[in-house]
Amino acid sequence: MKKLITIILFTFSMQIFAQQYQVTKQKNVTLSKEQIDLENKKIEETKKEKSRAYHRAYSKEYRAKNIEKFREYERIKAREYRARNKLQATT
């Protein structure tokens, strides 16, 4: 029952908001090849920059995780080394 009421309310709200929405369309809109190429280049640069930003963030997180793993590995090795030296010193 709740789902049905939700769907009905959603439908009414969409109708209310859709009445205010208008798309203006101009006739005879033409773009030159240069304008199209320029817009395509802008889109490509934006996509590349977003990709770079994502990879920078990912790489930063990945490096931080690996640095922590490396430090933990070094601590374990240092403990083993100290234990080995202590054992050799006692014998």
Backbone as CSV, one residue per row, in Angstrom:
resi,resn,N_x,N_y,N_z,CA_x,CA_y,CA_z,C_x,C_y,C_z
1,MET,0.811,-1.184,0.000,0.000,0.000,0.000,0.864,1.262,0.000
2,LYS,1.942,1.208,0.823,2.837,2.363,0.891,3.496,2.627,-0.466
3,LYS,3.844,1.541,-1.133,4.488,1.696,-2.440,3.547,2.337,-3.449
4,LEU,2.310,1.921,-3.415,1.316,2.473,-4.333,1.124,3.965,-4.084
5,ILE,1.013,4.350,-2.831,0.852,5.768,-2.490,2.087,6.556,-2.916
6,THR,3.254,5.968,-2.686,4.502,6.633,-3.077,4.555,6.850,-4.587
7,ILE,4.162,5.843,-5.332,4.171,5.965,-6.800,3.195,7.043,-7.262
8,ILE,2.022,7.066,-6.668,1.018,8.073,-7.054,1.519,9.477,-6.735
9,LEU,2.062,9.660,-5.534,2.595,10.974,-5.163,3.760,11.385,-6.064
10,PHE,4.602,10.431,-6.395,5.723,10.718,-7.285,5.219,11.158,-8.656
11,THR,4.210,10.471,-9.164,3.640,10.820,-10.466,3.073,12.237,-10.455
12,PHE,2.322,12.572,-9.422,1.761,13.919,-9.328,2.854,14.979,-9.223
13,SER,3.869,14.699,-8.442,4.945,15.690,-8.305,5.680,15.878,-9.630
14,MET,5.866,14.797,-10.386,6.531,14.914,-11.689,5.685,15.755,-12.647
15,GLN,4.396,15.595,-12.591,3.518,16.376,-13.465,3.591,17.860,-13.109
16,ILE,3.626,18.154,-11.836,3.690,19.554,-11.401,4.997,20.191,-11.852
17,PHE,6.108,19.507,-11.628,7.406,20.067,-12.000,7.610,20.091,-13.508
18,ALA,7.022,19.115,-14.208,7.190,19.046,-15.654,6.466,20.189,-16.358
19,GLN,5.437,20.718,-15.767,4.717,21.832,-16.382,5.603,23.070,-16.470
20,GLN,6.489,23.233,-15.503,7.346,24.414,-15.475,8.590,24.253,-16.356
21,TYR,8.885,23.043,-16.754,10.088,22.783,-17.533,9.816,23.020,-19.009
22,GLN,10.672,23.840,-19.634,10.507,24.103,-21.054,11.865,23.980,-21.743
23,VAL,11.819,23.488,-22.937,13.023,23.401,-23.750,12.883,24.417,-24.868
24,THR,13.840,25.330,-24.927,13.793,26.307,-26.016,14.698,25.799,-27.123
25,LYS,14.187,25.850,-28.292,14.899,25.304,-29.441,14.954,26.375,-30.522
26,GLN,16.160,26.637,-30.988,16.311,27.638,-32.039,16.364,26.939,-33.396
27,LYS,15.776,27.566,-34.363,15.801,27.001,-35.709,17.085,27.413,-36.405
28,ASN,17.491,26.599,-37.329,18.650,26.872,-38.179,19.942,27.074,-37.373
29,VAL,20.159,26.231,-36.403,21.410,26.300,-35.646,22.442,25.503,-36.429
30,THR,23.532,26.182,-36.783,24.584,25.510,-37.522,25.912,25.754,-36.825
31,LEU,26.725,24.753,-36.823,28.064,24.864,-36.254,29.070,24.570,-37.346
32,SER,30.126,25.320,-37.325,31.162,25.054,-38.310,32.002,23.876,-37.822
33,LYS,32.776,23.327,-38.739,33.626,22.190,-38.401,34.633,22.584,-37.332
34,GLU,35.143,23.815,-37.390,36.102,24.284,-36.394,35.467,24.340,-35.002
35,GLN,34.223,24.814,-34.945,33.536,24.883,-33.658,33.296,23.486,-33.086
36,ILE,32.909,22.577,-33.949,32.684,21.196,-33.510,33.990,20.593,-33.001
37,ASP,35.078,20.793,-33.759,36.375,20.272,-33.339,36.820,20.886,-32.019
38,LEU,36.607,22.192,-31.861,36.983,22.867,-30.620,36.205,22.305,-29.432
39,GLU,34.905,22.115,-29.612,34.083,21.554,-28.537,34.508,20.125,-28.214
40,ASN,34.820,19.350,-29.247,35.279,17.977,-29.016,36.588,17.968,-28.238
41,LYS,37.504,18.877,-28.574,38.774,18.953,-27.854,38.563,19.330,-26.389
42,LYS,37.647,20.268,-26.147,37.343,20.657,-24.764,36.799,19.473,-23.977
43,ILE,35.904,18.730,-24.592,35.323,17.559,-23.930,36.392,16.527,-23.641
44,GLU,37.268,16.270,-24.621,38.344,15.295,-24.430,39.293,15.726,-23.320
45,GLU,39.645,17.005,-23.279,40.541,17.507,-22.228,39.894,17.372,-20.859
46,THR,38.613,17.660,-20.784,37.904,17.524,-19.507,37.902,16.069,-19.051
47,LYS,37.635,15.157,-19.987,37.645,13.738,-19.646,39.029,13.296,-19.195
48,LYS,40.070,13.767,-19.902,41.441,13.399,-19.534,41.791,13.936,-18.153
49,GLU,41.397,15.167,-17.856,41.708,15.765,-16.559,40.998,15.023,-15.428
50,LYS,39.753,14.630,-15.662,39.039,13.847,-14.650,39.720,12.508,-14.428
51,SER,40.162,11.894,-15.520,40.860,10.618,-15.409,42.173,10.790,-14.648
52,ARG,42.914,11.855,-14.969,44.182,12.116,-14.262,43.941,12.341,-12.779
53,ALA,42.921,13.115,-12.456,42.610,13.404,-11.047,42.272,12.107,-10.311
54,TYR,41.497,11.241,-10.947,41.147,9.967,-10.321,42.391,9.126,-10.092
55,HIS,43.254,9.039,-11.106,44.451,8.212,-10.969,45.429,8.799,-9.965
56,ARG,45.507,10.136,-9.886,46.363,10.745,-8.863,45.884,10.364,-7.473
57,ALA,44.589,10.454,-7.258,44.023,10.112,-5.948,44.230,8.628,-5.649
58,TYR,44.018,7.790,-6.651,44.191,6.348,-6.456,45.648,6.032,-6.159
59,SER,46.555,6.628,-6.913,47.978,6.362,-6.712,48.422,6.821,-5.333
60,LYS,47.933,7.955,-4.905,48.292,8.477,-3.586,47.842,7.497,-2.499
61,GLU,46.619,7.016,-2.612,46.092,6.056,-1.639,46.879,4.750,-1.692
62,TYR,47.188,4.284,-2.906,47.927,3.039,-3.091,49.324,3.141,-2.492
63,ARG,50.002,4.273,-2.742,51.348,4.468,-2.177,51.306,4.491,-0.662
64,ALA,50.323,5.167,-0.096,50.202,5.243,1.358,49.998,3.849,1.955
65,LYS,49.175,3.039,1.298,48.921,1.689,1.783,50.198,0.844,1.691
66,ASN,50.910,0.968,0.574,52.128,0.180,0.401,53.239,0.632,1.337
67,ILE,53.322,1.937,1.605,54.324,2.431,2.545,54.065,1.840,3.921
68,GLU,52.808,1.783,4.319,52.460,1.208,5.625,52.819,-0.270,5.668
69,LYS,52.535,-1.018,4.599,52.903,-2.437,4.539,54.415,-2.593,4.624
70,PHE,55.149,-1.751,3.898,56.604,-1.821,3.898,57.156,-1.543,5.294
71,ARG,56.610,-0.545,5.972,57.068,-0.221,7.324,56.801,-1.369,8.284
72,GLU,55.640,-1.989,8.156,55.324,-3.137,9.010,56.292,-4.278,8.737
73,TYR,56.605,-4.518,7.483,57.561,-5.552,7.112,58.935,-5.247,7.715
74,GLU,59.351,-3.991,7.634,60.638,-3.589,8.205,60.652,-3.781,9.723
75,ARG,59.558,-3.486,10.403,59.483,-3.693,11.862,59.644,-5.171,12.208
76,ILE,58.962,-6.025,11.436,59.055,-7.467,11.684,60.483,-7.943,11.472
77,LYS,61.084,-7.507,10.388,62.471,-7.908,10.109,63.416,-7.413,11.195
78,ALA,63.200,-6.185,11.671,64.052,-5.637,12.732,63.892,-6.447,14.013
79,ARG,62.671,-6.843,14.360,62.456,-7.676,15.546,63.172,-9.012,15.409
80,GLU,63.037,-9.621,14.218,63.714,-10.902,13.987,65.225,-10.741,14.091
81,TYR,65.748,-9.665,13.550,67.188,-9.412,13.584,67.666,-9.245,15.026
82,ARG,66.926,-8.449,15.809,67.305,-8.250,17.215,67.235,-9.563,17.996
83,ALA,66.189,-10.364,17.721,66.050,-11.646,18.410,67.205,-12.573,18.042
84,ARG,67.576,-12.588,16.775,68.693,-13.423,16.317,69.997,-12.983,16.978
85,ASN,70.237,-11.678,17.010,71.466,-11.159,17.633,71.484,-11.449,19.126
86,LYS,70.354,-11.327,19.778,70.261,-11.615,21.215,70.550,-13.071,21.478
87,LEU,70.026,-13.949,20.623,70.255,-15.384,20.756,71.736,-15.712,20.539
88,GLN,72.357,-15.082,19.565,73.781,-15.320,19.298,74.647,-14.787,20.441
89,ALA,74.245,-13.683,21.026,75.004,-13.095,22.123,74.932,-13.982,23.368
90,THR,73.832,-14.665,23.575,73.693,-15.511,24.759,74.417,-16.834,24.593
91,THR,74.670,-17.282,23.382,75.346,-18.565,23.181,76.819,-18.416,23.003
